[in-house]
Every structure is written in C-alpha cells, then in structure tokens.
C-alpha cells in the first residue's frame, strides 16, 4: 500500500520535530508531505493550545460551541466581505468532499475532472 510513496522499503518514522521527521535509525528527513510546514511538528505553542483545549473539551465541530463562532468571526474579519461563511471540517478528504458537493449543488452538474 506504500508503493505510491516508496519505490523500495517504506520508511518507519518514529518521531518528528519542527520540519523534520526521524526514522528508527535516527536518520533525518525533511517533511514535505504532512501539512506541517506552517508550524512544524511538536511546536510548543500548538502543544500548549491543544493541551488547554483537551483539558476542557475534546470533540470535533459537530456540536455547537462558542469557540467555533468566535474563531469564525476572527477568521472572517481577515477576509474580503464576499467570504463570510465558514465550513469547519476535520480533514483534507472531508474538505474536498464538501467542496465537490457545494460545486455540484451550485452548478447543477455532476461531472468532475481530476488529475492523478
């Protein structure tokens, strides 16, 4: 199942710090695929914020919570007026699925073109 990423033996990654990942032998690799480039792995600010939130409530966005509304308002304040609706999802796959469903609803078409 890892043939897409690895021609031979797959990497066994055991830890990460900043922009690097480390295998079981301590070899360092630049992480270019795990969507961490904006803050990196094990960022102290993110760990502190996540810990604080998990101590209060650990759930996804299917339930109403004031923090979701406050975050949406802060985010919208940085965007052009036309961009005033937020959809919170928990993964890239879920975001792609939602974007596809919204586009189909808006345009009334079912066809999709994608690149592999």
Buried (B, 14 or more C-beta within 10 A) or exposed (E): EEEEEEEEEEBEBEEBEEBEBBEEEEEEEEBEEEEBEEEBBEBEEBEEEEEEEEEEEEEEBEEEEEEEEEBBEEEBEEEEEEEEEBEBBEEEEEEEEEEEEEEEEEEEEEEEEEEE
